[in-house]
Amino acid sequence: MNSNKLVVSNKYEALLLCTMATKHDKYTQQQLHNLGERLRSLRKQKGYKNYEKFAYEHDIPRAQYGRYENGEDLRFSSLVKVVSAMGMTMEEFFAEGFE
């Protein structure tokens, strides 16, 4: 067994590990991109054409939320707040877009 390999049990855990990474390797960059795309898609499904209006109505700093949709790193507590604003559980959020 190679001790350098990390065993991840599910998609949610994999993304959590990505957000904790200090260096952004290709895998981490791709997962952050996927996160941004998922947020953008869900926002639009909720009827918000403009990310700023969504952020404003859910008490999320607009510029910060815009960075999330662009695939920039974010704190786990911020992700929890955004997912809650989407009206979803973390399990529902990670059910799509992170393969």
SULTA-V603332 format. One line per field, one symbol per residue. ss: DSSP state (H for helix, E for strand, L for the rest). phi: phi as a letter, one per 40 degrees, with the letter a starting at -180 (. if undefined). A space follows every 50 residues. Layout:
BEGIN
ss: ???
phi: ???
END
This chain:
BEGIN
ss: LLLLLLLLLLHHHHHHHHHHLLLLLHHHHHHHHHHHHHHHHHHHHLLLLL HHHHHHHLLLLHHHHHHHHLLLLLLHHHHHHHHHHLLLLHHHHLLLLLL
phi: .ccccbcbcacccccdccccccbbcdccdccccdccccccccdcccgccb cccdcdcbfbdccccdccccgccacccccdccccccgbcccccccbgbc
END
